[in-house]
Amino acid sequence: MSSNKPLKLKRKGYWFAVWSEWFESPAYRDLSMPARCLLLEFQHIYRPTRNGQLSISVQQAMERVGCAKQTAQDAFRELTEHGFIKLKEGERWQERKAREWILTFERLNNHEPTDDWKQWKPGEPVFTLPRKQAQPRKAA
């Protein structure tokens, strides 16, 4: 006699959801592969009580995604422009702290997700990141 009980997997750790609503969205489908991978890394460190305090440095992104520095920086920019992450706090190098991010498709402080990614349209970024000002070179 067979049992209709679902099999219980014996895995360590936890799981996270990828909602089909944003997975099938034009905003997600337009992301590059490094940006998609970085989004998974953000989901991996996400906890309901930590949204808004999620921190992945460019160096960590390079290591986790397996890419060059510029590619990692571009991935952060893409996720921001497409509305999946929002910058909460800029870097504070004096305090040795990296930027802190919000996942817009997850709850924040008991508030519903803002789902900013729904606003994205090609050529119209939802958010923009500040660009670092290049220091002028001094003549020798």
C-alpha positions as CSV (number, residue, x, y, z in Angstrom):
1,M,0.0,0.0,0.0
2,S,1.5,3.4,-1.0
3,S,1.4,6.4,1.2
4,N,0.4,9.9,-0.2
5,K,2.5,11.6,2.4
6,P,4.9,14.2,1.0
7,L,8.5,13.3,1.2
8,K,10.4,15.3,3.7
9,L,13.8,16.4,2.5
10,K,16.7,16.3,4.8
11,R,18.6,19.5,4.0
12,K,20.6,21.8,6.2
13,G,19.9,25.5,6.2
14,Y,16.9,27.3,4.9
15,W,15.2,28.2,1.7
16,F,14.0,31.4,0.1
17,A,11.2,32.1,-2.3
18,V,11.3,33.5,-5.8
19,W,7.9,34.9,-6.6
20,S,6.8,34.3,-10.1
21,E,5.3,37.8,-10.2
22,W,8.7,39.5,-10.2
23,F,10.5,36.5,-11.8
24,E,8.4,36.9,-14.9
25,S,8.4,40.7,-14.9
26,P,10.0,42.8,-17.7
27,A,12.3,44.3,-15.0
28,Y,13.7,41.0,-14.0
29,R,14.0,39.6,-17.5
30,D,16.0,42.7,-18.5
31,L,18.7,42.0,-15.9
32,S,22.1,40.7,-16.8
33,M,23.2,37.4,-15.4
34,P,25.6,38.9,-12.9
35,A,22.7,41.1,-11.6
36,R,20.4,38.1,-11.3
37,C,23.1,36.3,-9.4
38,L,23.7,39.2,-7.0
39,L,19.9,39.4,-6.4
40,L,20.1,35.7,-5.2
41,E,23.0,36.6,-2.9
42,F,20.8,39.4,-1.4
43,Q,18.0,36.9,-0.9
44,H,20.4,34.5,0.8
45,I,21.4,37.1,3.4
46,Y,17.8,38.5,3.8
47,R,15.9,37.9,7.1
48,P,12.6,39.6,7.8
49,T,14.1,41.6,10.7
50,R,17.2,42.7,8.6
51,N,15.7,44.2,5.5
52,G,17.2,47.7,5.2
53,Q,20.4,46.4,6.8
54,L,21.5,44.1,4.0
55,S,25.1,44.7,3.2
56,I,27.2,43.2,0.4
57,S,30.4,45.0,-0.5
58,V,31.6,45.2,-4.1
59,Q,34.5,42.9,-3.0
60,Q,32.1,40.3,-1.6
61,A,29.9,40.6,-4.8
62,M,33.0,39.9,-6.9
63,E,33.8,36.8,-4.9
64,R,30.3,35.5,-4.7
65,V,29.3,36.1,-8.2
66,G,32.7,35.4,-9.7
67,C,33.2,38.6,-11.7
68,A,35.4,41.6,-12.1
69,K,35.0,44.8,-10.0
70,Q,33.3,46.8,-12.8
71,T,30.8,43.9,-13.5
72,A,29.9,43.8,-9.8
73,Q,29.4,47.6,-9.7
74,D,27.3,47.3,-12.8
75,A,25.2,44.6,-11.1
76,F,24.4,46.8,-8.1
77,R,23.5,49.7,-10.5
78,E,21.2,47.4,-12.5
79,L,19.4,46.1,-9.5
80,T,18.9,49.7,-8.3
81,E,17.8,51.1,-11.6
82,H,15.4,48.2,-12.1
83,G,13.9,48.8,-8.6
84,F,14.8,45.4,-6.9
85,I,17.1,47.0,-4.3
86,K,17.1,50.5,-2.9
87,L,20.0,52.2,-1.2
88,K,19.3,52.8,2.4
89,E,22.6,54.2,3.5
90,G,25.7,55.1,1.5
91,E,29.1,53.8,2.3
92,R,30.9,55.3,5.3
93,W,34.5,54.4,4.8
94,Q,35.6,56.3,7.9
95,E,33.6,53.8,9.9
96,R,34.6,50.9,7.6
97,K,30.9,50.2,6.7
98,A,29.6,49.2,3.3
99,R,26.3,50.4,1.9
100,E,23.1,49.1,3.3
101,W,20.3,48.0,1.0
102,I,16.5,47.3,1.1
103,L,14.9,44.5,-1.0
104,T,11.8,46.2,-2.4
105,F,9.9,43.0,-2.9
106,E,10.1,42.0,0.8
107,R,8.5,43.5,3.9
108,L,10.3,46.4,5.7
109,N,9.5,47.2,9.3
110,N,6.1,45.5,9.2
111,H,5.1,47.4,6.1
112,E,4.1,45.8,2.9
113,P,6.8,45.6,0.1
114,T,7.0,48.7,-2.1
115,D,7.5,46.5,-5.2
116,D,9.3,49.3,-6.9
117,W,10.4,47.0,-9.7
118,K,6.8,47.2,-11.1
119,Q,7.5,50.8,-12.1
120,W,10.5,50.0,-14.3
121,K,10.4,50.7,-18.0
122,P,13.3,50.4,-20.5
123,G,15.4,53.6,-20.4
124,E,13.6,54.9,-17.2
125,P,15.5,53.9,-14.1
126,V,13.4,53.5,-10.9
127,F,16.3,54.7,-8.7
128,T,19.8,55.9,-9.5
129,L,23.0,55.5,-7.6
130,P,25.2,58.5,-7.0
131,R,28.3,58.3,-9.1
132,K,31.7,59.0,-7.5
133,Q,33.2,62.3,-8.6
134,A,36.6,61.7,-10.2
135,Q,39.4,63.8,-8.7
136,P,41.1,66.0,-11.2
137,R,44.7,65.1,-11.8
138,K,47.3,67.6,-10.9
139,A,49.7,68.6,-13.7
140,A,53.2,67.4,-13.1
